[in-house]
Amino acid sequence: MADSTLKSKVDTIVDKLPPGGQEELEHFLDFLIEKYQVERKKNIIALGELWKDIPLNVTDEEVHKLRKEVSKQLVEKFDSGLFS
């Protein structure tokens, strides 16, 4: 599909969405832009050694669960207008 044809199709679809749907689509597109941004370089810092002397019994699964929970809460706060 040609670029201009795709843009035209997307414009038509966006026009059919209610305002809430358009806002949700905008958030999703921002997510995709961030996900596929090739030029962005990430500096990965290994924190494992930083915590080696602190007795933490936390599994990767627990960290993942906590991150998911915090992300969900942030989205709920954002959607409720708290960050407006």
N, C-alpha and C positions, 0 to 999 in steps of 0.2 A: 504494500500500500504506500503510495507516494506521501511524502511528508505533509504537503498541503491538504491532501485528502483526509489524512488522519486528524489533522488539526480541525478541519471542518466538521468531521464526524464527532470529535470530542466536544466542540462548541455546541453542536446540536444536542448532544446528550446532557451536557451541563445545563443548558437552557431548560431542559425538561425536569431537572431536579428541584425540589423545594429548597428554600434557603438553608435549612439545617443539613440537607444532603450535600449542598454545595460546600458548606463549611467542612463537613466530614471528608469530602473528596479533597479539599485543599490540604487538610492535615495528612491524608494518605499520600498525596503527591509530595509534600514536604518530606515525608518518611522515605519515599522512593528516591528522591533526589539525594538525600543523605546516604542511603544505602548504596547507591551506584556511583557516588562521587569518586572517581578514579584518582583524581589529582591529590586528594587529601592523604596525607601521610600521618600515620599514627605512631606515636612514640610509646612503645610498650615497656613498662617498667615492671620488673619482677619484684613483687613485694614479699615473696616467700621468706627471704632471709630477714626482712625487716621485723617479722613477727616471730622469729625462731625462739626467742627467749621468753615469749609470753605464752602461758599455757592455755591455748584455745582448742577446744574440742568441737570444731565446726566443720561440717562436711560441705563439699561442693554443692550437694543437693540442697542443703539448708540455705546456703548463700543464694543459690538460684531462686529458691522459693521466696526468700526475703526480697530480692531484687524485683521479682514479678509482682509481689504484693505492693511494694513501694511505687512501682510504675503504675499499677492499677489505681492507687490512691491519687497519684499526681494527675492522671487522666481525668478522674472523677472531679477533682478540684478545678481543673482547667475547664472541663465541660460545664461545671456549675457557675462559671464566671468569676471564680475566686481570683484568677490571675489576670483579669481584664483590666 
